[in-house]
Amino acid sequence: MKLLLLMLFPGLLSAQKNNSFDILNYDISIQVNDSTDLIFGSNTLSIKFLTLSVDPISLDFIKKDSTEKGMVVSQVIQDGKQVNFQQDTYHLIIDIERPLYGAISAIKIDYAGVPQDGLIISNNKFGDRTFFGDNWPNRASHWFPCIDHPSEKATVSFTIAHPNHYTCVSNGEKKSETRLNSKEVVTAYSSKFELPTKVMVFGLAAFSTDTLSHPENMEHINFVFSQNDISGFKDMSAAADPLQFFETYIAPYPFEKLYNVQSTTRYGGMENAGCIFYDENAVTGEGSMENLIAHEIAHQWFGNSASEADWPHLWLSEGFATYFTNLHIEHKYGRGKMNEQLIKDRNRVIRFHKMVQLPLKDTVSTNPLNMLNPNAYQRGAWTLHMLRNKIGEDTFWKGVRAYYQAFKYKNATTSDLMRIMQDQTDLDLSQFFHQWIEKTGHPLLSSKLYQGAEKQFLAIEQKQDQLFNFPLEVELKGKHGKSKNMLANISKKQHVIEITADFHIESFLLDPKTKLLFEKTN
């Protein structure tokens, strides 16, 4: 749940996956110290060439600027041979040797500098120095050269040289921890799964740890600042339930381990693969982190493993994580509690739409940060909820699992999800997907009860410009607790529905079971 606390450099866009080469692995070494914020880095990229093109390779990498922050490359070596390069403000351009088609080349880049962003070197709320990678959406390129876009997934290894009073956390499996001398340690992690750069991180702090059990003996550890150990362990113990729920209903957990880490991040939570960072102030000891934790754990399947192919499809990450948090609420606390959350989510969508009108597949926004809004989160969740009600419980879960299996460790688009969901049912979902994903807005409904001597009617009118087609459930209420539910299929601007009931209607309630994203008006 990325609640934005700072602003990114405006207009900074990262490159997309290049069809002439594929980055297979990043092998990143970083040396940090306590006397300055200067880091020394080396990144060896394993690159597979897909064409015979000899065009220079362009990587996202932020150059040192007038503030004296940013990175300076000292040398680039391709397969043991030094090659020419140049840096502009946002890129490292490398003149490569002519590759063979399908060949794999090792390109080693040495650099140093003070990160402008992305790797946050600061003091935590207790005044202790900390280091945390904080990459979303395209800020990894502030501290290591890469293609900083979710379409370019690769495995990654981190080797971090750091003062020995820090504990190091990162993605993947911990490979080693080697003491260099009385003051410095080198810690190495490696992930065997391909990840987008937005979730490739390491963190350093003085942590206390709490190990949770897992039936598959997967490493599941909570890391909190030492001064916060009691509160942090209490709050983060909530991770066990959603983890088990998602493993049961989606698929086995997709990564080597799960670390939940208190951090100094700009977001309330950041779903780094297998190494989730939570804002330090989220830890209160009041047990208030459960939904935040569930959201970030859901991202391990949706966003980290099955990743969006490009930013317009961000809802495949954030909408899924939001709705699967709601599904966990339903599983643990019942449908009533989930409906309470859905109503809050619906109200957020309505308020946002009054300010900005965007389709769910957001091809309008150009800055990914602007996409962190109730459209991607709550509208995305509501679209999944309405799809679940339209195609049925079993078919919905069958579709979710099929979608995940098709795109785990890969990239997906909205069309991919639509195609797989359509494959699960004989219902025609084209209109559903068009109006909830491609169009903006939602039904704005006015309703009125008309009563004659012998007949009763309910008038429903769509007040928005673009008409929607949807089923609308209505609860009819009479005296002495009498009630009846009726279902109306709404497609036109105005509907007048004759009510058949053996009692006098005193009042009515639209959408009593919380199944529709809509807004009531007079």
N, C-alpha and C positions, 0 to 999 in steps of 0.2 A: 504494500500500500504506500505508494510514493507520494507523500504529501510534500509539496515543494516548499522549501525554506529559503532557497537562494535563487539567483538567476544565472542562466548560462549566457555565454557570449552570444549576442543576437546574430542570427543569420549563419551560424557555424553549422554546416552540413557535412556529414561524413560520406566517403565513397561507398558505393555498393559493391557487391561481389563482382570481380572482374572475370569475364568469361575466358580470358587468355591464360589465367593461372588460378590455382586453388591453394590456399594456405592450409597445410595439413596440421601443423603444430607450431606453437610458440614456446620456446624455451627461454624463460625470462629470469635473469639474475639481477637482483637489486641490493645495493649496499647502502644502509642508512646509519646515521649516527645521532648523538644527542647534542653535539656542539653547534650544528647548523642544520638547515633544512635541505642542504645539498644532497642529492642522491647520485650514485654512480650506477649506471645500468648497462646491461648487455642483453640483447634479444636475438636469438638465433631462430630464424623462420625456416621451416621445411616447406618448400614450395614445389608443387607439381605443375609443370608447364603443359597447357592444353592446346597450344598452337605453336607455330614456328615464328611467331612475331618477335621482333627484336625491339619493340617499343620499350622505353624505360618503364620500370615498375614505380607506381606512385602509391605511397602509404600515408595514412593519416598520422601526423605527428606535429605537435605544437612547438614552434621554434621560440627561442629566447627573444624577448622583446625589450622595449625601453624600460620596463619595470624591473628588468633583470631576472624575470621569471620565465620559465620555459626551458626547452632542451636543446643542447648543442651536440651534434653528432661528430665524433672524432674520426671514425673510420667505418667502412663497410667492406666486408670480406665475403666473396662468393666462392664457395668450394675451395677455400684456402688461398684465394687470389684477391688482392685488394682491387676494388673497382671504384669508379668515379660516382659521385653523388652531388646533389645540391638540396638545400632546404629553402622553401618559401615559408610564409607565415603558418600555414596549416599542413604542409606536406613535406615528405621526404621522397625525392625522386632519385632512383637508382638506375645507373646505366649497366645493364646486365650483359653478360656474355651470351652469345647465341646458344640457346638451349636445344636439346633434342626433344622431339615431340614425346610427351609422356615422361620425360626425365624429372627426377626429383633433385632439387638443388638446396644447399644449405647457405642461407644468407645471414651473416652475423653482423649486427649493428651495435657499435659501442657508443655510448652517449653519457652525458651528465647534465645536471641542472637542478633548479628549484622548481617543482611543479606549480604551475599556475592554478591547477584544479585537478580533479580526478583522484589523485593520491592526497588525502587530507592529513596534513601534519599539524597537530594542534594540541591543546590541553583539554582534557575532559572536565566534567563539572567538579571533579575533586582536585583539579589543578595538576593532574599527572599528564605527562606527555604521551601521545598516542599517534599511531599511523593507521589509516584505513583507506583502502581502495574504495572509491565511490563513483562508479563509471557511468551510470545511466544518464542519458541515453547514448551519448557519443563522447564521453569524457575520458575513456581509457587512453586515448591518443595524447593526453596531457602527460603521460608518464611511461608509455611504451609504444613503439611504432607498430601499427596494425592496420587492418581494414576495419574501421570502427562502425560496423553496421551489422544488424542481426542476421543478414543473409550469408555472411562469411563466418561459418562456424569451424572451429578447430579444437584439437586437444591442446592442453597447456600444462607446463611445468613451471613452478616458482621455486627459486633458490634465493633465500633472503638471509643476508649477513646483517646481524643486528646485535645491539648490546644485550648481555645475558639476563638482564632483569625483566625483559619482555617475554611473554608467551606469543608465539606466532601461530596464526590460523590462516587457512587458505582453502581453495578448492581441492578436491581429490583426496588421494591417500597420502598420509604423512610417510615419507620415505626415509628420512634420516634427520637427526639433530646432532651436529658435530661441534664440539667446543674448539674454537681456534686458539684461544688463550684465556687468561683469567677474566677477561671482560667481554669477549665477543663469541657469539654462537652463529652457526649457519644452519638454518632449518629448510628442508626441502619437501615440497608437496608435488604430486603429479596426478592429473586427471586423465583417465583413459577414454572419457566421453567427450565428444565434440560439443563445444559451448560457444555462444555468442560472446563477444568481448564485453558486453554490458554487464555480465555476471562473472567475469574473471577478476579475482581480487586476492589480496592478502590483508591481514590486520595484525598490529602489534600493540599490546597493552599489558598492564599488570592485571592478570585475570585470576579469579577463583573459578574452579570447575566443578560441575555436577554431572555425573554419568547416569543416563537413563537406560533402562533395559529395553531390548528389542528382540522379538522372537527369532529373528534370523541372525542374531548376534552382530547386526550392523552397528557401527560406532555412532552413538547418539549422545552428544555432550553439549551441555549449556555452559557458556562462558560469560561471566559477569565481572565488572570491576570489583576488585577486592573489597572495597568499602561498601559494596552493594550486595554482598553475597546472600544474605538471608532473604532480602526482598526479591532479588533477581532469581534465585532458585525457586522461590514460591511462584513467581509470575510465570517463569518459563517452563515449569512442570506441566503447564497446560498443553504443551506440544505433543504429548503422547496420544491423546484422543484423536485429533484430526489426522495425524500421521497414520494411525491404524485405519481410520475411516476411508481415507483416500486410497490406501493400499488395497483395501477390501473391494472398493467400488470402481476403481479406475484400472490400476495395474500395480505391480510391485514398485517400490520406491526406485527412482531411476538413477541414483548416483551412489558413490562409494560410501558416503556417510552423511550425517546431518549434524551440523554445528549451529546452534542458536547463540548469537553473539551480541552483547551490549556494545554499542559503538558510538562514535561521533560522526553521524551521517546526516546529510541534508534532508533525508526522508524519514518518515515515521518508521518505515521498514524497507529493506532492500533485499530482494530475493536471491542474492548471489548463490550460484549453484552449489548445493551442499554446505553452504557457509553463510547463513542468513544474518544480515546486520540489522539491528534494531536501534532506533534512536535512544540515547542514554536516558532521556527523560520519560520514555515509555515505561521504564521500570519504576514501579511505585510500591510494590508489596501488597497492593489491593486486589490482585487477581484480575486486573482489567486488560490484560494482553491477549486473552484467548482468541478473539476474532482477528486481531492483527496477526497473531502467530498462524492461525488457520489459513489466512489469506496468503501469507508468504510461503507456507508449506505447499499450498495448492499450486503455486507458481513453479514448483520443482517439476511438475508434470506439464503445466501449461505456461509457456513463456521461456522456460529453461531447456526442457527436453524437446517438446513440440513448440517451436519458436515461430513467431510471426515472420513472414518473408520480407516485409517492409513496414514502415511506420503506419501507413493507412490501415493496416490490419492489427493495430495495437490491441483492439478489443479482444482478439483471440487470446491475449495474455491477461489483460486486466479485467475484462468482462467475465472470463472463466474463473479467475481467482476470486472475484467478488461473489459470483453465484455459488461456487463450491464452498465458500465460507457460509453462505446461507443454507446450503444443503447440509453442512455439518451442524448448524444450529438446529435444523429440522430433525436430524438424526439423534441429536443428544437431548434436545429440549422440547421437541414436538412441533407440529405444523403451526400452532398458534404463535409461538415465538418467532418462527421464520416469517410468518405473515407480518408481524410487527416490524421486522427489519425490512421486508419488501415494501411496506408502506413508507418507511423512512426513505428508502432508495427511490421510490416513485416520486416523492415530494422533491428530492434533490434533482431528479431529471426535469421535472416541471419548472423548478426555479431556474435551472441552467438554460432551458430552452427559451425562457422569456428574455434572456440576455444574448444568447448565441444560438443560431440555428445551424446544426451540422448533422450530416448523415452518420450512421454508426461506422460504416467504412469511410473513414475521414480522408477524402482526397482533396480537401480544401486547405487544411492547415499545412504549413510548411516547416514549422519548428516542432519537433516531437514533444517538447515541454508543454506546448499549448494543447497537446492531446491528453495530458493528465487532467481529465475533467470528468464530470458525471456522465458524459456521453460514453466514453470508453469503459468506465467502471459500472455505473448503475444501469444505464440503458443497455449495455452489453449483457449484464446479468439478467435484466428483465426480458430481453429477447430470448435468452436460453430458457427462462422460466415459462414463457408463453409457448415456446417450441415443445417443451416437455409436456405441457397441458394439451397441446394440439395432437401430438403423435402418440402420447401415452407413456407411462412410466417405463415399461420394459423396453419399448422401442427407443426411447430417449437414451437409456443407459447403454443399450446395444450400440447406438450411434456414437456415443461419447467414447466408448472403448475402441470402436473401429477407427474413429478419427485419431485417437491417441496412438494406436498401434501402427497406423499408416505413416505417422509423422514424428514418432519419437526419435530424438536426436537429429531431426531434419527441420525444414522450414515449411510453413503452410500459409495459404492465403484464405481469405473469406470464401472464395469459390470452392476451394478444397473441402472446407467444412460443409458447405451447402450441398455439394455433390455426394459426400458420404452420408449425410443425414437423409437426403432424398433416396439413396439406395436402400435405406432400411424400411421404407414404408411405401404402400400403394397410393397414399395420398399425394396430391399435387401440391408441392410446397413452394412453387415458383412465386405465387402472389404473396405468400407469407414473407419469404425472404426479401422480395422487392420492397415491400412497404416498411418493413422494420429495419432493414439493413441499408438499402439504397436511398430511401426517402428520408426527409427530415420530419420532425414533429411526432405527434401522437393524437389520438382522438380527443377532441374537446366536446364534451357531451352536455346538452341540456335535456332535462327530462321532466315530464309533468303527468300527473294522474288525472284522467277525466272520468267522471262517474255520472251515468244516466239512471233512469228509473230501473232498468233491468240489466244494463250492460256497463262494463267498466273497461277503460282503455288506458294504455300507457303510450305516450308520445315521446319518442327519442329523436333528437336532432344532432347531427354532426355540425359543429360551428366552425371548424377549421377549413382552410381552403382546399387542401388535398384530402379527398375522401379515403377512408380506410375500410377494410373488410375484415370483420372479426365476430366471434361469438360473444354475446353479452349475457351473463347470468344476472337475474334479478330476483331478490328475495321479497316476496309479498307478505305483508304482516297485517293481521287482523286483531280483534279483541280476544282476550283470554288466552293469549299465547299462540293463537293460530298462525301458521305461516305456510308458505309454499314457494318453491323455487321454480322459475320459468327460464327458458333459454331462448334468446332471440338472436338471429343471424343478421347482423347489421352490415349493410353495404351501400345504402343510398344516403342521401343527405337527411331525409326525413322518413321516419317509420312510425306508423300508428298501429299498435298491437292490441288486439282484443284479448282481454284477460278472461280465462276460464278458471273460476274458483268458486267453491261452495260457501264462501264467507265474504263479508264486506271488507274491502281493503282499506285499512286505516293509513298505512304508510308503506314505503318500499325502500329497498337498499340496492344500489347498483354494485355489482361485483362483490358479493358477500364473502367469497372464498379467496379473494385477492389473486385473480388470474390474469388481469388485464392492465396494461400500461395505458392509463387514460387520465383525463383531467375533467372535473365537474365544473359546470358554469351555469348561470341562470338562463 
